[in-house]
Amino acid sequence: MMSTTWVYIANADSQDISVMQLDRASSSLLPVVTVPVGGAAMPMVVSKDKKFLYVALRSQPFRVVTFGIDGATGGLKKLGESALADSMANIDLDASGKWLFAASYGGHKITVNNIGNDGVVGAVQQVVRTAPNAHAIHADASGRYVFATSLGGDNLSSWTFDPATGVLSANDPALVHVTPAKTGPRHFLWDKAQKYVYLINELDGGVDVFSYDAAKGAMSHVQRSTVVPPGFAGKVWAADLQMAPSGKFLYGSERTSSTLTTFKIDAATGRLQVVGQTPTEKTPRGFAVDSTGRFLIATGQDSHGVSLHTIDATTGMPGAGKSQPAGKNPNWVEIVDMP
C-alpha cells in the first residue's frame, strides 16, 4: 500500500500553514488547504507518532499551538495552545515526546514546556538564560544530552536532561566553542549513527563538522566548509541545514544568493566535500528533504513561494526547482509520511 505524504509550510506574515501533498509519481506539490494559526507561524515540529504538529508563534502573545494531524486528509485540527516564555526561533521534542524544548533568539534563553498525555503542550517548566541569541535546540538520539546554539556567543551550550522531571542541567564541559568568532552558530544536526554533528553559521556561511562522543555528550572539531558560492561578494546570510536520509549528502541554504549547497559526506571520516550550488526560491530560509531522498522542498521568505527540487541520486544535487505560491514569508517545512 502506497503511503500519502503531507507537507506543512509555516507562513509567518499571512499567519497560516499551507498544507500540500507531495505526489512523487508526478513530481509535484498539490495544494490541499490553508490553515489559519492566529500569529506569526515559524518553527514547527512533528511528534514521532505523526499525530501532532506543534507550531510556535513569534508574534505577541508568544505561544505554541498543538494541532492534531488527520492522516487521511492532511488536515489540521487545533487541540490547544500554551504560552511560551518568549519569541522562539526553534522548537523540538525530547525522545519521549513529553517535553518541548524552545530557543529564543531575542530573549537569550532556552526553555522546557511539558506535554500532556493528550499530546497538547502545557506550561513552561524551566527557563535558562544563555549567551546572546539562542537559535536552535535539540537532544541527541539518547535523549540524555541537549545542545543549544548561541549565535551571538559563538558557542553551543551543552546540557544533561532528566526526562523524569524535565530539567536541564549544565553538562561538563558546559560549552562547545565555535571559531573563528562572529560566525554566528545557527542550525545543527547529527548523523544517524551519532558519530558526527554538523553546524551551519549564519554570519559567514561556514559549516562545521564535529566528532561526537555520545557517552559524554562532547564534541571535537574536525573540519570547516562553507555554503558560500564561489565568487559571491554579498553579505552572507546562511539559514538551514538538512541531511539526506541515506546520510550520504548534506544540504545548506544561503539566503542572499538564494542558493542551496550540496555536500558529499565521507562515511568514514564525516568530512564534507562541496558538490555544487543550486538556485532556489528568493531568500531560502527553511527547507526539508523527503524520506526517500528524492525530493527537496525549499521556502522563499521574499518570493512567498515554495520550490520542489528533484534530487539526482548519484550526485545528490537538487535539480531546478518547480516554484509555486505559498503564504507570505514561508520559512519552515515539515514532511509527514502517512501509511
Secondary structure by P-SEA (a helix, b strand, c coil): cbbbbbbbbbbccccbbbbbbbcccccbbbbcccccccccccbbbbcccccbbbbbbcccccbbbbbbbcccccbbbbccccccccccccccccccccbbbbbbccccccbbbbbccccccccccccccccccccbbbbcccccbbbbbbccccbbbbbccccccccccccccccccccccccccccccccccccbbbbbbcccbbbbbbbbcccccbbbbcccccccccccccbbbbbbccccccccbbbbbbccccbbbbbbbcccccbbbbccccccccccccccccccccbbbbbbccccbbbbbbbccccccccccccccccccccbbbbbbcc
